[in-house]
Amino acid sequence: MNTETHKEMVARLTSTPGIIAALDQSGGSTPDALSSYGISNTAYQGETEMLELIHAMRVRIMSAPAFSGERVIGAILFEHTMDRSIGGKSVPAYLWEDRGIFSFLKVDSGREAEHDGVQLMKSMPNLTDLLDRALEKGVLGTKMRSVVRSASEKGISAVVAQQFDVASTILKNGLIPIIEPEVLVGSPDKAMAEAILVKETLSNLSELAHGAHVILKLTLPSQPDLYAPLVEHPKVARVFALSGGYSLQIACEKLRENTGMIGSFSRALVENLRVSMQNDEFDRNLSQNIEEIYLASVRKGGSALVEPSARA
């Protein structure tokens, strides 16, 4: 990726109204994604067939008329998707050159067993190689997910510290990291966990090197605008909202309550999309989903951000 292209992508990331499509289901989440799409686990045998089917679903989404830079500014990809092609181009190149959409790559390898109320990320021994390949393909940044199950200060502190530690490596390799410590929507003390998460995140942001910027992807909070200090932080390029299992309607209602956050939904994005649909119906439903998330993202200032260089 040349310098001018990178600058253009960063400018769109930090200041353009739009949403981020989360198309990075992998491992254990892929069968559920296919099932929601209307493909049961009896329709395929083994991982290879499963990945072919999920790729076909993603291609159908990414090539739909509504999936363009007019409303969708970025997409989060699974490694298998990044390495595939559409129309003779690598997926990141197709998205940027043909659709005006920059790409992020999911880089985590899953999560450890629960400890102290959280699930830390597994080690990533191949991270440097993965980052090099992502840069070569024109990817703008990365995404990695941890899980917070309860309001454990010790556990949440460990999750955030690990996220920022890996983020420092990603930044040094020229990519922008999405830090995603997901508080589960079913957590019995969700609001308390989110308050601890904000405190720990602010502490770690203060330790980031001058001029460094990260993206945060967070669960829609129980207290509206809880993340305002993070949205306004000079080292935060943007704050994405994850749907976390909420329906599209509920996720958008909650998103509208939070100034400056933009939708980066997975399950909610593909709600009411089925493999059996004719293309017209499929494209219409996808367009409606994208439009609903977009309007919820911009209603209370989701686009009112400036480039990181102007905020540092």
RADA-V725791 format. One record per pair of residues at least 12 apart in sequence whose ideal C-beta (glycine too) atoms are under 7 Angstrom apart, sorted by the first residue. I is the first residue (numbers start at 1). GAP is how many residues later the second one is. D is the distance in whole Angstrom. If there is no record, write none. Layout:
I|GAP|D + I|GAP|D
//
This chain:
1|134|7 + 1|137|5 + 9|93|4 + 9|131|5 + 10|297|7 + 11|296|6 + 12|61|5 + 12|90|6 + 13|61|7 + 13|89|7 + 13|127|7 + 13|224|6 + 13|225|6 + 14|223|5 + 14|224|6 + 14|291|6 + 14|292|7 + 14|293|5 + 14|294|6 + 15|290|6 + 15|291|6 + 15|292|6 + 16|57|5 + 16|287|7 + 17|281|5 + 17|285|7 + 17|286|3 + 18|53|6 + 18|54|6 + 18|55|3 + 18|244|7 + 18|276|7 + 19|52|6 + 19|53|6 + 19|54|7 + 19|243|6 + 19|244|5 + 19|245|7 + 19|271|7 + 19|274|5 + 19|275|5 + 19|278|5 + 20|53|7 + 20|54|4 + 20|55|7 + 20|56|6 + 20|220|6 + 20|242|7 + 20|244|4 + 21|51|5 + 21|54|4 + 21|248|6 + 22|54|5 + 22|242|5 + 22|243|6 + 22|244|4 + 22|247|7 + 23|35|5 + 23|38|7 + 23|52|6 + 23|53|6 + 23|54|6 + 23|58|7 + 24|52|5 + 24|53|6 + 24|54|5 + 24|82|4 + 24|119|7 + 25|29|7 + 25|53|7 + 25|241|7 + 26|52|5 + 26|80|7 + 27|83|6 + 30|20|6 + 30|24|5 + 33|21|6 + 34|19|6 + 34|20|6 + 36|231|7 + 36|234|7 + 37|20|6 + 37|233|7 + 37|236|6 + 37|237|6 + 37|238|5 + 38|236|4 + 38|237|4 + 38|238|6 + 39|14|6 + 39|236|6 + 51|29|5 + 55|25|7 + 55|26|6 + 55|29|6 + 58|23|6 + 59|27|6 + 60|222|7 + 61|225|6 + 62|24|7 + 62|33|7 + 63|23|6 + 64|219|5 + 64|222|5 + 65|218|6 + 66|217|6 + 66|220|5 + 66|221|4 + 66|224|5 + 67|32|6 + 67|219|7 + 68|31|5 + 68|32|6 + 69|30|6 + 69|31|3 + 69|32|5 + 71|219|5 + 71|220|7 + 71|223|5 + 72|29|6 + 72|218|6 + 73|28|6 + 74|27|6 + 74|28|5 + 74|30|6 + 75|20|6 + 75|26|5 + 75|28|6 + 76|28|5 + 76|30|6 + 76|67|5 + 76|188|7 + 77|14|6 + 77|26|5 + 77|27|7 + 77|28|6 + 77|29|7 + 78|28|6 + 79|26|7 + 79|27|7 + 79|51|7 + 82|23|6 + 82|52|7 + 82|55|6 + 82|57|7 + 90|47|5 + 92|45|5 + 92|46|5 + 92|47|5 + 93|45|6 + 96|42|6 + 102|38|4 + 103|36|5 + 103|37|6 + 104|35|7 + 104|36|6 + 104|37|5 + 104|38|6 + 104|39|5 + 104|74|6 + 105|29|5 + 105|34|5 + 105|37|5 + 106|37|5 + 107|17|7 + 107|20|6 + 107|23|6 + 107|35|5 + 107|36|7 + 107|37|5 + 108|13|5 + 108|16|7 + 108|36|4 + 108|37|6 + 109|13|5 + 109|15|6 + 110|12|5 + 111|35|7 + 111|36|6 + 114|35|6 + 116|36|5 + 116|38|5 + 116|39|3 + 116|42|7 + 117|32|5 + 117|33|4 + 117|35|3 + 117|38|4 + 118|28|7 + 118|29|6 + 118|30|5 + 118|31|6 + 118|34|6 + 118|37|4 + 118|38|6 + 118|40|7 + 118|41|5 + 119|27|6 + 119|28|4 + 120|26|6 + 120|38|6 + 120|39|6 + 120|42|6 + 121|23|6 + 121|25|6 + 121|41|6 + 127|42|7 + 131|39|6 + 131|42|4 + 131|44|6 + 134|41|6 + 135|39|6 + 135|40|7 + 139|36|7 + 140|36|6 + 141|34|5 + 141|35|4 + 141|36|6 + 141|37|6 + 141|74|7 + 142|28|5 + 142|33|5 + 142|35|5 + 142|36|6 + 143|35|4 + 143|37|6 + 143|74|7 + 144|19|7 + 144|22|6 + 144|36|6 + 145|35|4 + 145|37|6 + 146|13|4 + 146|16|7 + 146|17|6 + 146|34|7 + 146|35|5 + 146|36|7 + 147|35|6 + 147|37|7 + 148|33|6 + 148|34|7 + 148|35|4 + 148|36|7 + 148|45|5 + 148|49|7 + 149|35|6 + 149|38|6 + 150|37|6 + 150|38|7 + 150|39|6 + 150|43|6 + 151|38|4 + 151|41|4 + 151|42|4 + 151|45|6 + 153|43|6 + 156|37|7 + 156|40|5 + 156|41|6 + 156|44|6 + 157|43|5 + 159|22|5 + 160|21|6 + 160|37|7 + 160|40|4 + 160|41|6 + 160|44|5 + 161|43|7 + 163|16|5 + 163|18|6 + 164|15|7 + 164|40|4 + 167|12|6 + 167|47|6 + 171|41|5 + 176|37|7 + 176|39|6 + 176|61|6 + 177|37|5 + 177|38|7 + 178|37|4 + 178|39|5 + 178|62|7 + 179|35|5 + 179|36|7 + 179|37|5 + 180|37|4 + 181|16|6 + 182|37|6 + 182|60|6 + 182|62|7 + 183|14|6 + 183|36|4 + 185|34|6 + 185|59|4 + 185|60|5 + 185|61|6 + 190|32|5 + 191|31|4 + 191|32|6 + 194|27|5 + 194|28|6 + 194|32|6 + 198|28|6 + 198|29|7 + 198|31|7 + 198|32|7 + 201|15|7 + 201|29|6 + 202|27|6 + 205|28|6 + 205|30|5 + 205|31|7 + 208|27|5 + 210|102|7 + 211|101|6 + 212|23|6 + 213|22|6 + 213|23|7 + 213|24|4 + 213|95|4 + 214|21|7 + 214|22|6 + 214|23|7 + 215|22|5 + 215|23|5 + 215|25|6 + 216|14|6 + 216|20|6 + 216|23|5 + 216|24|7 + 217|23|4 + 217|25|6 + 217|47|6 + 218|21|7 + 218|23|7 + 218|24|7 + 219|23|6 + 219|25|5 + 220|21|5 + 220|24|7 + 220|26|7 + 220|31|7 + 220|34|4 + 220|35|6 + 220|38|7 + 221|37|7 + 224|33|4 + 224|34|6 + 225|33|6 + 225|34|6 + 227|12|6 + 227|31|7 + 227|34|7 + 228|31|7 + 231|28|7 + 231|29|4 + 231|30|7 + 234|77|4 + 234|78|5 + 237|71|5 + 238|24|7 + 238|67|6 + 239|21|6 + 239|22|5 + 240|21|7 + 240|22|6 + 240|24|4 + 241|14|5 + 241|17|7 + 241|20|4 + 241|21|7 + 241|22|5 + 241|23|6 + 242|22|6 + 242|23|7 + 243|22|4 + 243|23|7 + 243|24|6 + 243|25|4 + 245|22|7 + 246|22|7 + 247|21|7 + 247|24|7 + 248|20|4 + 248|23|5 + 248|41|6 + 248|44|6 + 251|14|6 + 251|17|5 + 252|40|5 + 252|41|6 + 252|44|4 + 255|41|4 + 255|42|6 + 256|40|5 + 256|43|5 + 256|44|6 + 258|42|7 + 259|41|4 + 259|42|5 + 260|41|5 + 260|42|6 + 260|44|7 + 260|45|7 + 261|41|6 + 262|35|4 + 262|40|4 + 263|30|4 + 263|33|6 + 263|34|5 + 265|28|6 + 269|20|6 + 269|24|7 + 271|18|6 + 272|13|5 + 273|12|6 + 273|13|6
//
